[in-house]
Amino acid sequence: MDNRAGEMETFIKVIEHGSFSQAGRDLHMSPSAVSKLVTRIEDRLGTRLLVRSTRQLQLTPEGEMYLRRARNILDQIDETERLIGGGGQAAPRGKLSINASVAFAQVFIIPHLPGFLRQYPDIELELTQTDGIVDLLEERADIAIRSGGLPDSSLMARKLLETKRKIVASPVYLEQFGVPQTPADLADHNCLRFNFIKGRNFWPFTDPQTGRQFDQTITGDFLGNNGPLVKSMCLAGIGIARIGNFHVHNALEKGDLVEILADWTKDDIETVHAVWAGHDHLATRIRAFIDFVVDCVRKSPSR
């Protein structure tokens, strides 16, 4: 019988290293043997998994599916062996790669992360913070934490947070430039924007009298690539920002920021999900981290 698990492990190593030669060194195989093994998988499946060039290896859509499912299968094998060998208790272990939006990580994850690492000493956790769009396979992330919709139906997700977005400014800015009374007044103000959001030149509003929803054009002289950066400019009195309540909760409580146009933004809701590629049978390390984040959000006053 073919060693399918061994083939999957070799294929994963090729993708992780980005070359046959590097994967071969890791597995104590020659580059040609690794290449032939991948070709054997492709011949058996009747489809190409990799597009080979002199500089790089590129996954095909079928290759992405094979990689995702191979990782899941090997995770289940490891977990089964740990479960049986550990008397029925599989302790979470192994490398865990997390990609989280910057503000969410700083508010909900990082303050509690030492406790998680102490609780699970066999997990090697890698945390990357970015607010841009993330491809789980390309970034080699086990979990991505993102706000907004879920366009890729092949991904699994768990809702972590539903919070209101707020239009905010510093008292210094409002004293100098005045307080907008309607969304149309924003045309006379410096609006701070995100450079990775589609439709970044518009903010959504709902007319409190008629219930009509509409987008208001906004302009400004600053664009940032993450929430804390835009928030810092807002705190400095540079302009007006639209940011999730969990991120500005403390600043609003202390009076460092002031909410404006609140009656017009009641329907502006931000939903945050934990997203992962795979199926319902999660590796214990992934399940442990998701449960950890859910608990952190539930206990936080910044929701």
C-alpha positions in Angstrom: 0.0 0.0 0.0 1.2 3.5 -0.8 2.4 5.7 2.0 -0.2 8.4 1.5 0.6 10.2 4.8 4.3 10.3 3.9 3.5 11.7 0.5 1.3 14.4 2.1 4.1 15.3 4.5 6.5 15.6 1.7 4.2 17.8 -0.4 3.6 20.1 2.6 7.4 20.4 3.1 7.8 21.4 -0.5 5.2 24.2 -0.1 6.6 25.4 3.2 10.2 25.6 1.9 9.2 26.7 -1.6 11.6 24.4 -3.3 12.3 20.7 -3.9 15.9 21.0 -2.8 15.1 22.6 0.6 12.3 20.1 1.3 14.7 17.3 0.3 17.4 18.5 2.8 14.7 18.6 5.5 13.5 15.1 4.7 17.0 13.7 3.9 15.9 13.0 0.3 17.4 14.1 -3.0 15.6 16.9 -4.9 14.9 14.6 -7.8 13.3 12.1 -5.4 11.0 14.8 -4.0 10.1 16.0 -7.4 9.3 12.5 -8.6 7.1 11.9 -5.5 5.1 15.1 -6.2 4.7 14.0 -9.9 3.5 10.6 -8.7 0.8 12.3 -6.6 -0.2 14.4 -9.6 -0.3 11.3 -11.9 -2.5 9.4 -9.4 -4.9 12.3 -9.0 -4.9 13.1 -12.7 -4.4 16.8 -12.1 -1.5 19.3 -11.6 -0.9 20.5 -8.1 2.1 22.7 -8.7 3.1 25.1 -11.5 6.9 24.8 -11.7 9.2 27.5 -12.8 12.9 28.2 -12.5 12.3 30.7 -9.6 9.2 29.5 -7.7 6.5 26.9 -7.2 2.9 28.1 -7.5 0.0 26.1 -6.2 -2.9 25.5 -8.6 -6.5 25.6 -7.1 -6.4 21.8 -6.9 -3.0 22.1 -5.1 -4.4 24.5 -2.6 -7.2 22.0 -1.8 -4.8 19.1 -1.6 -2.5 21.1 0.8 -5.4 22.2 3.0 -6.8 18.7 3.3 -3.4 17.1 3.7 -2.7 19.3 6.7 -6.1 18.4 8.2 -5.4 14.7 7.7 -2.0 14.8 9.3 -3.3 16.9 12.2 -6.0 14.3 12.8 -3.4 11.5 12.7 -1.2 13.3 15.2 -4.1 14.1 17.4 -5.4 10.5 17.3 -2.0 9.2 18.4 -1.6 11.7 21.2 -5.1 11.0 22.3 -4.6 7.2 22.5 -1.0 7.5 23.8 -2.0 10.0 26.4 -4.8 8.0 28.1 -7.6 9.8 26.3 -6.4 13.4 26.9 -4.8 15.0 23.9 -2.9 18.1 25.1 -2.8 20.9 22.6 0.7 21.1 21.1 2.6 22.1 17.9 3.1 25.3 15.9 0.1 27.6 15.8 0.1 30.6 13.4 -2.3 33.4 14.0 -3.0 36.5 11.8 -5.1 39.1 13.5 -6.2 42.6 12.8 -4.0 45.0 14.8 -6.6 46.6 17.0 -8.3 43.3 17.9 -5.0 41.8 18.8 -4.0 44.7 21.0 -7.3 44.9 22.8 -8.3 41.3 23.2 -5.4 39.0 22.6 -2.0 40.4 23.6 -2.9 41.4 27.2 -4.0 37.8 27.9 -1.5 35.9 25.7 1.0 35.1 28.5 -1.7 33.2 30.3 -2.5 31.2 27.2 1.2 30.3 26.7 1.5 29.3 30.3 -1.6 27.1 30.1 -0.4 25.4 26.9 3.4 25.2 27.1 3.6 22.7 24.2 2.2 25.2 21.7 4.6 27.3 19.7 2.5 30.4 18.8 3.3 32.8 16.0 1.2 36.0 16.0 1.2 38.4 13.0 -0.7 41.7 13.2 -2.1 43.2 10.0 -5.3 44.8 8.9 -5.0 43.9 5.2 -6.8 41.0 3.4 -5.2 37.7 4.3 -4.9 34.5 2.2 -4.6 31.7 4.8 -2.7 29.4 2.5 -0.3 32.1 1.3 0.3 33.4 4.8 0.5 29.8 6.2 -1.9 30.9 9.0 -4.0 28.5 10.9 -6.4 31.2 12.0 -7.1 34.7 10.7 -9.2 37.1 12.8 -10.9 39.7 10.6 -13.9 42.0 10.5 -16.4 42.2 7.6 -18.1 39.6 5.4 -17.0 36.1 4.6 -16.7 35.8 0.8 -14.9 32.5 0.7 -17.4 29.7 1.4 -14.7 27.1 1.8 -13.5 28.7 5.0 -14.9 27.8 8.4 -15.7 30.7 10.8 -16.8 31.5 14.3 -18.2 34.9 15.2 -16.2 36.5 18.0 -17.6 40.0 18.3 -20.4 42.3 17.0 -19.8 45.9 17.8 -20.8 49.3 16.6 -18.5 51.5 14.5 -18.4 55.1 15.7 -17.4 58.4 14.2 -15.0 60.0 16.6 -12.7 63.1 16.9 -10.6 64.7 19.6 -12.0 67.6 21.6 -9.1 69.7 20.3 -10.1 69.1 16.7 -13.8 69.8 17.3 -13.0 73.0 19.1 -10.9 74.2 16.2 -13.0 73.1 13.3 -16.5 72.7 14.7 -18.8 69.7 15.3 -20.5 68.2 12.2 -24.2 68.1 12.7 -25.0 65.9 9.6 -23.0 63.6 7.4 -23.0 66.2 4.7 -21.0 68.5 7.0 -18.1 66.0 6.7 -17.3 67.6 3.3 -15.7 70.5 5.3 -13.6 68.2 7.6 -10.4 66.1 7.4 -11.5 62.5 7.5 -8.9 59.9 8.3 -9.2 56.7 6.2 -7.9 53.2 5.8 -5.9 52.4 2.7 -6.9 48.8 2.4 -10.7 49.1 2.5 -12.7 49.0 -0.7 -14.8 52.1 -0.9 -12.5 53.9 1.5 -13.8 57.3 0.2 -17.3 56.6 1.6 -18.8 56.2 5.0 -22.2 54.6 5.5 -25.0 56.3 7.4 -28.7 55.9 8.1 -31.1 58.9 8.2 -32.6 58.9 11.7 -35.8 60.4 10.5 -36.5 58.3 7.4 -34.4 55.2 7.9 -32.8 55.7 4.5 -29.3 54.3 4.2 -26.7 56.1 2.1 -23.0 56.5 1.6 -21.4 59.9 2.3 -18.3 60.9 0.4 -15.4 61.8 2.6 -11.9 63.2 2.0 -8.8 63.8 4.0 -5.0 64.0 3.9 -4.2 60.8 5.8 -4.6 57.1 5.1 -3.3 54.4 7.4 -2.9 50.7 7.1 -4.1 49.7 10.6 -6.6 50.8 13.3 -4.1 52.0 16.0 -2.3 54.2 13.5 -5.6 55.9 12.4 -6.7 56.2 16.0 -3.4 57.8 17.0 -3.8 60.5 14.3 -7.4 61.0 15.6 -6.1 61.4 19.2 -3.6 63.9 18.0 -6.3 66.2 16.6 -5.5 65.6 12.9 -9.1 64.7 11.9 -12.2 62.6 12.2 -12.2 58.8 12.1 -14.6 55.9 11.8 -13.4 53.1 14.2 -15.0 50.1 16.0 -16.3 50.8 19.5 -14.0 48.2 21.1 -11.0 50.0 19.8 -12.0 53.5 21.1 -14.0 52.5 24.1 -11.4 53.6 26.6 -10.6 56.8 24.9 -14.3 57.7 24.9 -14.6 56.9 28.5 -11.6 59.1 29.4 -12.8 62.0 27.2 -9.8 61.8 24.9 -12.2 61.2 22.0 -15.8 62.3 21.4 -18.4 60.5 19.4 -20.2 62.5 16.8 -23.2 61.9 14.5 -24.3 59.0 16.8 -27.9 59.2 15.6 -26.7 58.6 12.0 -24.6 55.5 12.7 -26.8 53.2 14.7 -26.8 50.6 11.9 -23.1 50.7 11.3 -22.1 47.4 12.8 -18.7 45.7 12.7 -18.6 41.9 12.9 -15.4 40.1 13.7 -14.8 36.4 13.0 -12.1 33.8 13.6 -11.6 32.1 10.2 -9.8 28.9 9.3 -9.4 26.6 6.3 -10.6 23.1 6.9 -13.6 21.3 8.4 -15.4 20.9 11.8 -12.7 18.5 13.1 -10.2 21.0 14.5 -6.8 20.2 15.8 -6.8 20.7 19.5 -4.3 23.7 19.4 -6.7 25.6 17.0 -9.7 24.8 19.1 -7.9 25.8 22.3 -7.0 29.2 20.8 -10.4 30.0 19.4 -12.0 29.1 22.8 -9.4 31.3 24.5 -10.2 34.3 22.2 -14.0 33.8 22.7 -13.4 33.9 26.5 -11.2 37.1 26.2 -13.9 38.9 24.2 -16.7 37.8 26.6 -14.9 39.1 29.6 -13.8 42.4 28.1 -15.5 45.7 29.0 -14.5 47.1 25.6 -17.0 45.2 23.5 
